[in-house]
Amino acid sequence: MLLHLVELSSTAPSSTPLRRLLPQWCLLCVSLGLCLGLLNGCFLWHVSVGQLKLLSRRQPVEEVLSQATLSEQERNKLRLIMRVRLFAMEQLGLHVDDSYTTFVDVGGPYVTYNVSAAPKDALRPYVWWFPIVGRVPYKGYFNKDAALRQARKLEARGYDIYVRGVRAYSTLGYFDDPILSSMLAYPDFALINTIIHELVHRTVWVKGSVSFNESLASFVAAKGVLAYLSAQHGADAPTFRFYQDLQADAKLFQAYMDGIVQRLETLYQGPLSRAEKLRQREQIFAAAASDYPSVFPRMKTKRYQRYFERRTLNNAVLLSFRRYNRDMSFFERAFAAHGGDIRRLIDFFKTLRPEDIPETFRT
């Protein structure tokens, strides 16, 4: 109901009666009125106005495709999204409704900016609370300056902070999400993954378990891309094999990042003084960046080679990565238990309650 209180992955079931009864702009106003007493008014106004602006600028995809405002490459990506949307609905059983049937030009490379934070001596996220979704470990802003102001406040209080641009996000299933122009910057593989990821959130949302929801969506999206590519091109096609290589590299990268996290958790839980923990953590971060090129010879693609060049490691950065890649073995076991059938897996996770989520995923 509260739109962009969280970024690309916060959503709720799409069968909300109010959503069916009211025009979407009217629902936005109702949401604003209901929640002014629950949240900081300025922030709520910011996200509500930002969302309303997006909704007011939507155009049907069919109209956009007939216009000359987009390049042929961008039009091809729109057509790809429409094919993936249909595949996700028919083959994966995801809730689609009228999402991704309209287009919005956001006027920049990102639609929103996410702020996350963590103590310098603990791998524990700073959390916010919002209606519907509960506790979440990040906060999204349509305005970059507003995000940076929030980040500076948290940094002044001694937190590690991480601000990143977001190309896509979900609206809790209460609105029909448009295709955003920022999404068209994704390579095709990433675009397919993003659409399936977001539709998973529209289909399954367990309140208060952001890491579970994100990791589930990441897992299903990875399997869904393979299923889509196999259906479109065949399992012997170069595109299918290349995506398999990307997934193999993702596992190598995940293992490397898990090693960093384990070393930090051992340090933070130890008996050393806070000052000594902070000194040693910087050594761990430096070693992680300098040792990382040793992983390259085992990788089949170049996807992860610039990870440490593009960001400075801290606890907030590591938690942001882990949020989308938490305990993937749990999902692999569930996938195998359901015969390797994505549709059955999704149906199973629809039945889970917050208390059923393993402790390792708790925010």
N, C-alpha and C positions, 0 to 999 in steps of 0.2 A: 504493500500500500504506500510506503514512503519512498518509492522511486529510488533516487540515487543516493541513498544513505550509505550504500556499499557499492563496490564497483562491479565489474563484469560478471560476478558470480553469485550474487545474492538473489534468490527468487523463491517463490512459493507456488503451490499448486494453482493451475490456471482456471480451475472451475469455480472461481469466486462469483457468487450470485450478483453482488453489486457491480462487478465488472460487466456483466451481461445486461444490466438494467439501465446503466447510465452511459452517456457519451464519455469518451475518455477525458476530454478537457474538463467536464463537469466532475468526474471522479477525482481528478487532481485537486479541484477546489475543495471538495468534500474532505479529502485526505488532509489538506492543509488546515482546514478548520478544526477537524477532530484532534489534530496532534499539536496545535500551538501550545497547549498546556503541558505537553509531555517533553518537549525538546527545546533547546536553545532557539529562540524565535528567529534570530538573524540567520543561523545556519539553515533552518528549515525553509525560510524564505528563499535563501540562495538556491537550494537544490530544487525547490518546487518551481521557481521561476525558470531555472535552467531546463528542467524537464518540459515545462509548458512551451518554452521556445522551440525545443526539438519537435514536440508533437505538432505545433502549429506550422512547421515548415515541411512536413512530410509530403511526398509526391508518390503516386503509384509507380512502381517499377516499370510498368509497361510504357508509361508516358516518358519516363527518363530515358529509356532505351531508344526512343524515337527522336530524342533531342541531340543536338550536336555539342552539348556542353561537356560531355565526357569523351575521353579517348577510347579507341577501339579496345585497348587492353582493359580499361575500366569497365566497359560494357561486357566484355567477356567474363570478368569477375562477377558482375551482377548475374549473368546467366548461370555461372557456376553455383552461386549461392542458391538460386532457385532450384537447380537440380539437386543440390545437397539437402535443401529443405524438404523436398519431396521424398528423397531417399530416407531421411531421418524419420519422417512420419510413417511411411509405408513399410520400411524394412526394420527399423529399430524400435518402432512403437513410441517415439517421443511425442510429447505434446507440442504442437506447432501453432494451432489456431491461425490467426492472420499475421503472425510475426514474419518479418523479412519479406513482406509484400510491398513495402513502401521504402522510400529512400530520403535521406536527409544529408545535405551538405553542411558539415559542422564548421567549415571555414578554417581548418587547421589540421595539423598532424594527429592531434589527440582530441578526444571528446571530453575527457575529464582527467583529473590528477589525483592520485591516491597518496595518502599520508599514512605511514605505519611507524611504530616506535617500539623500543624495548629497553629495559635497563642495561647498563653497560656490563654488569656482572652477572647476568642471568639470561638464559634463552627463554624468556617469558614475554609474550606480547603485551603491550599496552592495549587495553580494550575499551571500546565505547559500547553503550547500550542503546538499542533502537527498538521501537515497537515492531511486532511481527517477526523480525529476524533474531531478536535477542542480542547477545553479546557478540561483537565483531571486532577483529583485530586490525581494522583499517577504516579510514574515513575518506570519502571521495568529494572532490570539489570540481565544479564546472570551470572555475576561474583559477588559473595557475598561481596568481599572486596570493589568493586566499589560502591555497594549499601551502605555499611557502611560509606565509605568516603563521599558520598552525604549526608547521614543522619547526620554525625558529623558537616558538614558545616552548615546545617540548624539548628541544635541544638545550634551551636555557635552563630547563629543570634537570638536566643531566642525562637525558635519554639519547640513545642511538636513534637516528631517524633515517627514513628512506622515503623519497618522493619519486614517483614514477608516472609517466604518462600512460593513459589507458585508451586503447583504440575502440573497445567494445565493452558493453556492460548489459546486464539484464535488469528488468524492472519488476522483479518479484512475481511475474506472471499476471499482474493486474493490468498491464498494458501490452499492446501488440508492438513488440520491439521493431523499430525500423532498421534497415541497413544504413549504416553510417559511412560517410565518405572516408573517414579515417580507417575503416576496415579494409578498404580497397588497396591499401599499401601493403597488406600481408602478401607473402608468396602464396601460391595456390594451396600447398599443403597446410600452411598455417591457417589459411582462410577456411578450409574445410574443417579443420580441427576446431576453430573458434565457433563456427555455427553449431556443430554438434555439442561442443562444451556448453554453450549457452542454453541450448534446448534441453540438455540434461538438467540444468538448474531449473528450468521451467517445469520439468516433470517430477523431479525429486528434490525436496528441500527439508532437511532436518534442522529444526530450530536450535540455535546455540552451538552448532557443530560445524563451524566454517571450514576447518581443516578437513573434516570428513567430506563435506559437500564439494570442496574444491578438488580434493584428491579423487573422489569418485568421478567427477566430471572429466578430469584429466585422463583417467583410466579408460572410461567409456569412449571418450573422443579419440584416443589413440587407436583403440580397437575398431571404432567406427570408421576412421579414415581408411584403415586396411580393408574393411568390408566394402566401402564405397569404391576404392580403387580397383579391388578385385572384380566387383560387379561391372565397372565401367570399362576396364582395360584388360582384365585377366591377371592371374597370379604370376604369370611369366613376363608381364610387361615391365619395361625399364622403370616406369614411374612407381610401380608397386615395389620392385626390388630396392629402389632408392629410398622409399619411405621406410622399408625394413631396416636399411642401413642407418637412417636417422634414429629409429627406435633403439637400435643396438647402441648407438652413441649416447643416447639419452640415459640408458642404463649405466654406462660407464661413468657418465658425468654425475649421475645420482649417487653412485657408490663413492666417488671422490668427495662430493659434498657431504655425504653421510659421515665420512671419516673426519672431516673438519668439525662437524657438529659433535661427534663423540668426544673428540679431544677437548673441545670447549666445555661440554657438559661435565667431564671429569674434572677440569680445572675449576669451574664455577662451584661445584659441589664439594670441593676440597676444603681443607682447614686453613688455607693461606689468608693473609690479610687482603682487604679489597684492593689496596694499592698494588700489591704483588700480583693479584689476579689480573688487574688491568694491564700491568706491564707484560705479563706472560701471554695474554690474549693477543697483544699486538705482534708478538713473535709468531704466534700461530697463524695470524692473518698474513703476515709477510711470507712465511714459509709456504702457505697455501698458494699464494700467487706465484712465487718463484719456482715451486715444484710442479705446477700445473702443466707446463709444456711437456713433461715426461709422459703425460697421458695421450698426447696427440698421435704418436705412432700406432696406438691401438684403435684409433678412431677412423671411420671410413668416410666421414664428411668433415666439413669445416664449420659446422653450425655452432659449436661451442668454443671455438678457439679464441674468441675475443671477449669472453665473459668477464674476465678479471681486468680487462682494459677499459671496460665500459662503466664500471662501478667500483667504489671503494668498499671492501668488506667491513661489515659490522653486524651486530646481532639482529638488527631490524632487516637487513638484506637477507641474511641466512634464514630467518623465520619466514620471510616472504616467499623464498624459494621452496622451503619445506612445506609451506601451507598447501601447495599445489602438488606435492609429491610425497605425501606422508604414508608410510607403510603400504607400499604398493603390493607387497606379498599378500596382504589381507584380501585385496580385490582379485588377485590372481587365483587364490584358493576358492573364493566365492564364484568366480567365473568358471573354474574347472568343475565345481560342484553342480553347476547348472548347465553342464554339457557344452561349455564353450559357446553358449547362445546368449548374445547381448540382450535380446528382447526379454528372455527369462530372467536374466540378471537384473535388469531394470525393474521388472515387475516385483522381484524379491525385495529390492531396496525401497520400493514404494511403501512396503508394509512396516518398515523399521520405525521405531519410536525413539525419541532422544535417549531414553535409558538403555536402549539396545546397542548404542554406538560404543565400540571399544574405547577404553580409557585413553589409549594412545592418541585418539583424535580430538579429545576434549580441548576446547579453546582455553 
